[in-house]
Amino acid sequence: MKVSRRELLKIASITGAGAAATARSASPLDSGRTQQDLHSTPGELPPAFDKLQPLGNRVKPIRVDELQGRIAHAQELMTNAKPRFDALYVTPGTTLAYYVGTPWGLSERIVALMIPREGQPLMICPAFEEGRLREQLRWPIELRVWQEDESPYALIAKWLAERGIHTGRVGVEETTKYVFYDGLRQAASSLDYGSGNPVTVGCRSQKSEHELELMRLACSATFDVYKATFASLREGMTQREVSGMISRAYKKMGLEGYGIVLFGTAAALPHGTREEQVLREGMGVLIDGGTRVEGYESDVTRTSALGKPSPKLQHAFEIVRSAQDAALAAAVAGHECGSVDSAARKVITGAGFGPGYKYFTHRLGHGIGLDGHESPYLVQGNPTILKPGMTFSNEPGIYVVGDYGLRCEDVMVIAESGEAKLLTPGFAPSLENPIA
């Protein structure tokens, strides 16, 4: 399974938290720390984190009737598609969790959800996993099992035939492993298979108010952690140490979260470098990361500096913040996704940081929800039309390799009014005060 560099950095920032804390007291870089820092307990968070608390009853889980409504919506989209879909095939991943509320790890043994255009869904799983799956299902769903020497695909084909689905079109969820797709295609060869995105993306790209509230909570938690983190930066810290501090802070809130931390010239590479950096006075500090609440993700980047920021970093900040404003204003229902990237890029290239992707090296933003990166994307040329409920990152940046890098990232939603609104508590007020 392909894993992005960003995902690897996320995993490393979480798993490396304990090691970073333990290594801190023995580090030869302690010369820049106070006596209080040197004698603190490994893993202990600085005082700025004392006020962090679990979200508690502010978190309202997705209800069963909401999940069932999502399946009904999928069936409506299947019916209205041209040509229509007769069934939707979903294997483990966030889309499975979206429809049934049950996260399930991906392995070589297939677990699958089949949603017919009409009627009730089916789930299949290995026979020895039946008890564990039934325990996690949010409501009774028909479940059929297969033994280790049986074909799960024949089981699905039999179910399709029982429903009179001998010909027609099956939508395949986009992250399905090829072996799972090919197995069903061979077992039910009279059917046509195509991308299920018109259904799955059609459902997931427009968030409900409940989903938006969970995302707001995730963004708010990230702001709380970042505020304490920036207040706790000290000369001599390493990127790994700060990343570990962020992971422990989320844990204090009862959450799992991460932070990609980049100092100085390392920030000119948007997802960083293998070389560890040590924080010194005047260095820029870029933190990119987030958490999830009931599966819904935040993704926030803030850039600051230890001490007084350099004039060039300050200048870049003002341009990037203007680009964020331009993107927010351009993100209007009925407009194309690509137009939002163009609006932000025009500000940056117009300020002399161009042409094209020379200094603003990536797209403006990505969809966000149960996945940190999901459809649709705010990239030039994307003709997807913006609709109310769509959620995106808004993250322009300026990267001068060998010198500095700066990015500001917030999460926004296309409101029912048609204009874009922030799901984060607010844009960065300044380099010195990066959290509103």
C-alpha positions in Angstrom: 0.0 0.0 0.0 1.5 3.3 -1.0 2.1 5.8 1.8 2.8 9.4 1.2 5.8 11.2 2.6 3.4 13.4 4.6 1.8 10.3 6.1 5.2 8.9 7.0 6.1 12.2 8.7 2.8 12.1 10.6 3.4 8.5 11.8 7.0 9.4 12.8 5.9 12.4 14.8 3.5 10.3 16.8 5.7 7.2 17.4 8.9 9.3 18.0 7.3 11.3 20.8 8.4 9.1 23.7 11.9 8.7 22.3 12.3 12.4 21.9 11.3 13.1 25.4 13.7 10.5 26.8 16.6 11.7 24.7 16.1 15.3 25.7 17.9 15.2 29.1 21.0 13.5 27.6 21.2 15.7 24.5 24.5 17.7 24.0 22.3 20.6 22.8 21.2 21.4 26.3 23.5 24.5 26.4 20.6 26.7 25.3 18.1 25.5 27.9 17.3 26.9 31.4 18.0 24.9 34.5 14.3 24.2 34.8 14.3 22.6 31.4 17.3 20.5 32.2 15.8 19.1 35.4 12.3 18.5 34.2 10.9 14.9 34.1 11.2 13.3 30.7 7.9 13.5 28.9 6.6 16.3 31.1 4.9 19.2 29.3 5.8 22.8 30.0 3.4 24.9 32.1 1.8 26.5 28.9 0.1 23.1 28.4 -1.5 22.9 31.9 -4.9 24.2 30.8 -5.4 21.5 28.1 -8.4 19.3 28.8 -10.2 16.5 27.0 -13.2 17.6 24.9 -15.6 15.5 26.9 -19.3 15.9 26.2 -18.6 18.5 23.5 -18.1 15.6 21.2 -21.4 14.2 19.7 -20.8 10.9 17.8 -22.4 10.3 14.4 -25.8 8.7 15.0 -27.1 5.5 13.4 -29.9 7.4 11.6 -27.2 9.6 10.0 -25.3 6.5 8.8 -28.5 5.0 7.4 -29.2 8.4 5.7 -25.8 8.2 4.0 -26.6 4.8 2.5 -30.0 6.2 1.3 -28.1 9.2 -0.3 -25.7 6.8 -2.0 -28.7 4.9 -3.4 -30.2 8.1 -4.7 -26.9 9.0 -6.4 -26.7 5.6 -7.9 -30.1 5.9 -9.4 -29.5 9.4 -10.8 -26.1 8.6 -12.3 -25.8 8.4 -16.1 -25.5 5.5 -16.6 -26.9 4.4 -13.3 -25.1 2.1 -10.8 -26.7 -1.2 -9.7 -24.4 -1.6 -6.7 -21.5 0.0 -4.8 -18.5 -2.0 -3.7 -16.6 -0.7 -0.6 -13.6 -2.3 1.1 -11.9 -1.2 4.4 -11.0 2.5 4.6 -12.6 5.7 5.6 -15.5 5.3 3.1 -16.5 2.0 4.9 -16.4 3.9 8.2 -18.4 6.7 6.5 -21.3 4.4 5.6 -21.5 2.0 8.5 -19.5 3.8 11.3 -17.1 0.8 11.7 -13.4 1.4 11.1 -11.7 -1.8 9.9 -8.1 -2.5 9.2 -7.0 -3.4 5.7 -5.4 -6.8 5.2 -5.2 -9.6 2.6 -8.5 -11.0 3.8 -11.3 -9.0 2.3 -14.1 -7.4 4.3 -16.5 -5.6 2.1 -19.8 -3.6 2.0 -22.1 -3.9 -0.9 -24.8 -1.3 -1.3 -27.5 -2.1 -3.9 -29.3 0.6 -5.7 -32.5 -0.6 -4.0 -32.8 -2.5 -0.7 -30.6 -3.3 2.2 -26.8 -3.6 2.2 -24.6 -6.6 2.7 -21.3 -7.1 4.5 -19.0 -10.0 4.0 -16.1 -11.0 6.2 -13.9 -14.0 7.1 -15.8 -16.5 9.2 -13.3 -16.2 12.1 -13.9 -12.4 12.2 -17.7 -12.6 12.4 -17.9 -12.1 16.1 -15.6 -9.2 16.2 -17.3 -7.5 13.2 -20.8 -8.0 14.6 -19.6 -6.5 17.9 -18.6 -3.3 16.1 -21.5 -2.9 13.7 -23.7 0.1 14.7 -27.0 -1.6 13.6 -27.9 -5.0 12.3 -26.7 -5.4 8.7 -26.9 -8.7 6.8 -23.5 -10.4 7.2 -22.3 -13.4 5.2 -19.0 -15.1 6.0 -16.4 -17.2 4.1 -14.1 -19.8 5.2 -10.3 -19.7 4.5 -10.7 -22.2 1.6 -13.7 -20.4 0.0 -14.0 -17.5 -2.4 -15.4 -14.3 -0.8 -16.0 -13.0 -4.4 -18.3 -16.0 -5.2 -20.2 -15.1 -2.0 -20.8 -11.6 -3.3 -21.6 -12.8 -6.8 -24.2 -15.2 -5.4 -25.8 -12.3 -3.4 -25.9 -10.1 -6.5 -27.6 -12.9 -8.5 -30.2 -13.4 -5.7 -31.1 -9.7 -6.1 -31.5 -10.1 -9.9 -28.3 -8.2 -10.6 -26.9 -10.2 -13.5 -26.0 -7.2 -15.7 -25.4 -3.6 -15.0 -22.8 -1.4 -13.4 -20.9 -1.8 -10.1 -19.2 1.3 -8.7 -15.8 0.5 -7.1 -14.6 2.7 -4.2 -11.4 4.4 -5.4 -9.0 3.0 -2.7 -10.0 -0.6 -3.3 -6.9 -2.9 -3.7 -6.6 -4.2 -7.2 -6.7 -7.9 -6.0 -10.1 -7.2 -4.4 -11.5 -5.5 -7.6 -10.1 -8.2 -9.8 -11.5 -11.0 -7.7 -15.0 -9.7 -7.9 -14.7 -8.9 -11.6 -13.8 -12.5 -12.3 -16.5 -13.9 -10.1 -19.2 -11.7 -11.5 -17.9 -11.2 -15.1 -21.3 -10.3 -16.7 -21.2 -6.9 -14.8 -19.5 -3.7 -15.8 -17.2 -2.0 -13.3 -16.2 1.6 -13.0 -15.2 4.3 -10.5 -17.6 4.7 -7.7 -16.5 8.3 -7.2 -19.8 9.8 -8.5 -21.4 8.1 -5.5 -18.7 8.1 -2.8 -17.3 11.5 -3.5 -20.8 12.7 -4.2 -21.7 11.7 -0.6 -18.6 12.6 1.3 -17.6 15.9 -0.4 -20.5 17.9 1.1 -20.5 17.7 4.9 -23.5 17.9 7.2 -23.7 20.4 10.0 -22.8 17.6 12.4 -19.7 16.7 10.5 -18.7 20.4 10.3 -19.1 20.7 14.1 -16.7 17.8 14.6 -14.2 19.4 12.3 -14.5 22.7 14.2 -13.7 20.8 17.4 -10.7 19.2 15.8 -9.5 22.6 14.5 -10.1 24.2 17.9 -8.1 21.5 19.7 -5.2 22.0 17.2 -5.2 25.8 18.0 -5.0 25.0 21.7 -2.1 22.7 21.3 -0.3 25.1 18.9 -0.8 28.1 21.2 0.9 26.2 24.1 3.6 24.9 21.8 4.7 28.3 20.4 4.7 29.7 23.9 7.0 26.9 25.0 9.7 27.2 22.3 13.2 27.6 23.6 16.6 27.9 22.0 18.4 24.5 21.7 15.2 22.5 21.1 15.2 20.1 18.2 12.4 19.6 15.7 11.9 16.1 17.0 11.5 17.3 20.6 8.9 19.9 19.6 7.0 17.3 17.5 7.0 14.9 20.5 5.7 17.7 22.7 2.8 18.2 20.3 1.9 14.5 20.3 1.9 14.4 24.1 -0.2 17.5 24.3 -2.9 15.9 22.1 -2.7 12.8 24.3 -3.4 15.0 27.3 -6.6 16.0 25.6 -7.5 12.4 24.9 -6.8 12.7 21.2 -4.2 11.4 18.7 -2.4 14.1 16.9 0.9 15.0 15.2 3.0 18.0 14.2 5.5 18.2 11.4 8.0 20.8 12.8 10.5 22.6 10.6 13.1 25.2 11.6 14.9 27.7 9.5 16.0 26.5 6.0 14.2 23.2 6.5 10.9 24.9 6.1 11.7 25.7 2.5 10.9 22.0 1.8 7.1 21.8 2.5 7.3 18.4 4.1 10.8 18.8 5.5 14.1 17.0 5.4 15.7 14.0 7.2 18.3 16.3 8.8 17.5 17.3 12.3 17.5 21.0 13.0 18.3 22.9 16.3 16.3 26.0 17.2 18.3 29.2 17.4 17.4 32.8 18.0 15.8 34.4 14.9 15.0 31.1 13.2 11.6 30.6 11.6 9.4 27.9 13.0 6.8 26.1 10.8 4.4 23.6 12.4 2.0 21.7 10.2 -0.4 19.0 11.6 -3.6 18.3 13.3 -5.8 15.7 15.1 -9.1 14.0 14.5 -12.4 14.0 16.4 -14.7 11.1 15.8 -12.6 10.5 12.7 -12.8 14.0 11.3 -9.5 15.7 10.8 -8.0 19.1 11.2 -5.0 20.3 9.2 -3.4 23.6 10.4 -0.1 25.2 9.6 1.4 28.2 11.5 4.7 29.9 11.0 6.4 32.0 13.6 10.0 32.7 14.7 12.0 32.4 17.9 12.5 36.1 18.8 12.3 38.8 16.2 11.5 37.5 12.7 13.7 38.6 9.8 12.3 41.3 7.4 12.2 38.7 4.6 10.1 36.3 6.7 7.8 39.2 7.7 7.4 40.2 4.1 6.6 36.7 3.0 4.0 36.4 5.8 2.2 39.5 4.7 2.0 38.2 1.1 0.9 34.7 2.1 -1.8 36.1 4.4 -3.1 38.2 1.6 -3.2 35.1 -0.6 -5.3 33.4 2.0 -7.7 36.3 2.0 -8.0 36.2 -1.8 -8.6 32.4 -1.7 -11.4 32.8 0.9 -13.1 35.5 -1.2 -12.8 33.4 -4.4 -14.2 30.2 -2.8 -17.8 30.8 -3.8 -20.5 28.2 -4.6 -20.9 27.8 -8.4 -17.2 28.6 -9.2 -14.6 26.0 -10.2 -12.2 24.6 -7.7 -9.3 25.7 -9.9 -10.3 29.4 -9.7 -9.5 29.4 -5.9 -5.9 28.3 -6.5 -5.6 30.9 -9.3 -6.8 33.7 -7.0 -4.2 32.9 -4.3 -1.4 32.2 -6.8 -2.0 35.6 -8.5 -1.3 37.4 -5.2 2.0 35.5 -4.7 3.3 35.7 -8.2 2.2 39.3 -8.4 4.4 40.1 -5.4 7.4 38.8 -7.3 7.4 35.1 -6.1 6.8 33.5 -9.5 6.2 32.4 -12.1 3.8 29.5 -11.6 5.0 27.0 -9.0 8.6 28.4 -8.6 8.1 29.6 -5.0 4.6 28.6 -4.3 5.4 25.0 -5.1 2.1 23.1 -4.4 -1.6 23.4 -5.0 -3.6 25.8 -2.8 -5.5 23.2 -0.9 -7.2 19.8 -0.6 -10.5 18.5 0.5 -10.6 17.4 4.1 -12.9 15.3 6.3 -12.5 11.7 7.3 -9.3 11.8 5.3 -6.7 14.6 5.8 -6.5 14.8 2.0 -9.6 13.9 0.0 -11.5 15.1 -3.1 -12.0 17.7 -4.4 -8.8 19.6 -4.7 -8.1 23.3 -5.1 -5.7 23.1 -7.9 -5.4 25.0 -11.2 -7.5 23.4 -14.0 -9.8 21.5 -11.7 -13.3 22.1 -13.1 -15.2 20.7 -10.1 -17.9 23.1 -9.1 -17.9 24.3 -5.5 -21.0 23.5 -3.5 -22.2 24.3 0.0 -20.8 21.9 2.6 -17.5 21.3 0.7 -14.5 21.7 3.0 -10.9 22.6 2.1 -7.5 23.6 3.4 -6.5 27.1 2.4 -2.7 26.9 2.5 -0.6 29.1 0.3 3.1 29.3 0.9 6.4 30.8 -0.2 9.5 28.6 -0.2 13.0 29.9 -1.0 15.3 26.8 -0.9 18.4 27.3 1.2 16.9 30.4 2.9 13.4 30.1 4.4 9.9 28.7 4.0 6.6 30.0 5.2 3.1 28.6 5.0 -0.2 29.5 6.6 -3.0 26.9 6.6 -6.6 27.0 7.7 -9.7 25.0 7.0 -12.7 26.5 5.3 -16.2 25.4 4.3 -18.5 26.7 1.5 -21.4 27.9 3.6 -25.1 27.6 2.7 -25.0 31.3 1.7 -22.5 30.3 -1.0 -19.5 32.1 0.5 -16.5 30.5 2.3 -16.3 30.6 6.1 -13.4 29.4 8.3 -13.7 26.2 10.4 -10.5 27.2 12.2 -11.0 29.9 14.9 -9.2 32.5 12.8 -6.3 33.3 10.4 -2.9 34.0 11.9 -2.8 37.6 13.3 1.0 37.9 12.9 4.3 36.1 12.9 4.8 37.0 16.6 1.3 35.9 17.5 0.4 33.0 15.1 -2.7 31.8 16.9 -5.8 34.0 17.1 
